[in-house]
Amino acid sequence: MTKHVLVTGGAGYIGSHACKALRDAGYTPVAFDNLVTGWQDAVKFGPFEQGDLLDRSRLDAVFAKWRPVAVMHFAALSQVGESMSMPGKYWLNNVMGSLNLFEASIAAGCLNVVFSSTCATYGDHDNVVLDETTPQHPINAYGASKRAIEDMLRDFGASNGVNAVVFRYFNVAGADPEAEVGEFHRPETHLIPLMLDAIDGKRGALTIFGTDYDTPDGTCIRDYVHVCDLVDAHVLGLKWLEDGRESRVFNLGTGMGFSVREVVSASRTVTNRDVPIIEGERRAGDCTRLVSGSSRAVQELGWRPKRSDMATMIADAWRWHQSGSYER
């Protein structure tokens, strides 16, 4: 019997990799995307349904057509800076869209949800390794919207029996090693693809936002996890729910922090090319240091990151970048 999984944001960066991982695990992913930030060429591993989470009738039709056994929910706006200047956009799209999705899912009897949350729900906890018990005090509307969705899932669990695995993850990087899908955003805001564009002459230089942070080299420190390791955890989370286990929150990271300058240095080693740099001012909403404690995912899910060393993440991203697929 075919098991369909509805993957919201399935045409996006993480969602498209999740679709491949689901296919490889024996599921049929149904990518649901409005193509505002995703791109249809990334939908390669199952059927595609174009639609918006704010359109309840469209959601109802997709649930009726495919009768998924679970929802894997990635669709969201995710630019921290934009969320600071346009918070209403994030509350409408992320929170109201999720409310529509969960109510449609409940109406269809689909009660298993794997949710893509974020470390941004924690806020700024400098010099602390963040684990699932760290207090959540988001400092931007993006993180606040994700925390609200987590609360929503908890409430629907109590009222309607929704079972959810929530993943709070850190900076996602890398690309499919076979270069079938990779990272591509409009506009691009993530460090590694911006850096590779600068290396390749597709942009003038990489801007480092803030060089006066309280870190060894003055630049922000982040925990990076390979996108393939990340989506492997999502498949494990789905199986956790299918085994009838209770709702659970997991951090996903490596526990290793890299500053912006350290990432730039690693890219020089991997690509054997220089990175043109411009030093800029800090961005509103950026934390100094975000590093994960992910022992719960390792111990309870059996998650084992395989490709999350910095050199491999950059090498896989560089291979995808050089393929030219993202330019289509």
Summary of the structure (lengths in Angstrom):
residues: 328
radius of gyration: 18.8
end to end distance: 35.7
largest distance: 56.7
contacts: 1157
relative contact order: 0.15
helix: 42%
strand: 19%
